[in-house]
Amino acid sequence: MVRIAKKSDPRRIAELKKKIRDQTYVDDAIQKIAQRLSSELVSSKRLAN
């Protein structure tokens, strides 16, 4: 099956480029991902025991 990409939104792309250059935004995003992963790991360990 061939996937066809959606048309890109130049405004959305510009917004994302701006965010990715913002070190505070990137740091916060990484922190949220780490917290989510930690929470998932703790939950899975509780279920395993």
C-alpha positions, 0 to 999 in steps of 0.5 A, spaced: 500 500 500 502 506 498 501 512 503 500 519 500 503 525 505 498 530 507 499 537 504 504 541 509 501 547 513 507 552 512 504 556 518 505 550 522 512 548 520 514 555 521 511 554 528 514 548 530 521 550 527 521 556 532 519 552 538 525 547 536 530 553 536 527 555 543 532 551 548 526 552 554 521 549 550 526 543 548 528 542 555 521 542 557 519 537 552 524 532 554 522 533 561 515 531 560 517 525 556 522 523 561 516 523 566 512 519 562 517 514 561 518 513 568 511 513 570 510 508 565 516 504 568 513 504 575 506 502 573 509 496 569 513 494 575 507 494 579 503 490 575 509 485 574 509 484 582 
